[in-house]
């Protein structure tokens, strides 16, 4: 087993234990990352996200990431977000890690073939990066270079299997990988309000491929989450997978409606938008709603945490995390 070359990560204050079935902690510890350890300890985690800049200077990345240091439990590093070129996700994750911020490295299937992805996985492991979120990636037509060639040699499931295999010491060809270290592999999900006969076949496939945690699209409706979690439990996915629900400190009812109409899979309760329409300060109300919603999610068995995404509103994220963490802790007293 290769030595762990990570720089020690400055830990965020540990949040309160969440309402979660203890069977989930029986999952075998793999990576040793702080994120994995906190989840296995039954902590309700709060993760955030950084889009690397269009820049060749690490200081530009750290302007975005530093406010989350010691605040978020881990921070996603996007990979070519929006099908646009940004600073390398692997390089950005290493820069953040060296600064004491634990990264969750996103890897998309769009831009590299299996050889390139395998190389990036081994390189990330050698750099001490342990958390992964495996994604398909937006099609190039969604970005600013629509003529770019999409690769998609692998899909997200096969890339998850590849990450798992490399962590166990072999390439898909069977070639041995020297000094392997397991990854903590995550998958993307999009909660729905399930019909009685609905089955979570897509998410189950990602779990079977090696997914150990999931971060979801925006779902700002506790009723939908309760019904969705009940279906996942019925299907045997929970307990056994750490679910982190995507949330957003909305800036206005208009932005919330835009998200519902334009971001695939986004769910926002009408009651939340109605509150914001009536608010004297919609942005402040949006932060308050987000904190209250996180506090409610922490009481739902099967929900292991939240993933806070705030495109164009990054400054709101640290305050939301700090307030939510404080309220969850007080609720447990």
Buried (B, 14 or more C-beta within 10 A) or exposed (E): EEEEEBEEBEEBEBBBBBBBEEEBEEBEEBBEBBBBBBBBEBBBBBBBBBBBBEEEEBEEBBEBBBBBBBBBBBBBBBBBBBBBBBBBBBBBBBBBBEBBBBBBBBBBBBBBEBEEBBEBBBEBBEBBBBBBBBBBBBEBEEBEEEEBEBBBBBEBBBBBBBBBBBBBBEBEEEEEBEEBBBBBBBBBBBBBBBEEEEEBEEBBBBBEBBBBBBBBBBBBBBEBBBBBBBBBBEBEBBBBBBBBBBBBBBBBBEBBBEBBEEEEBBBBBEEBBEBBBEBEEBBBBBBBBBBBBBBEBBEBBBBBBBBBBBEEBBEBBBBBBBBBBBBBBEEEE
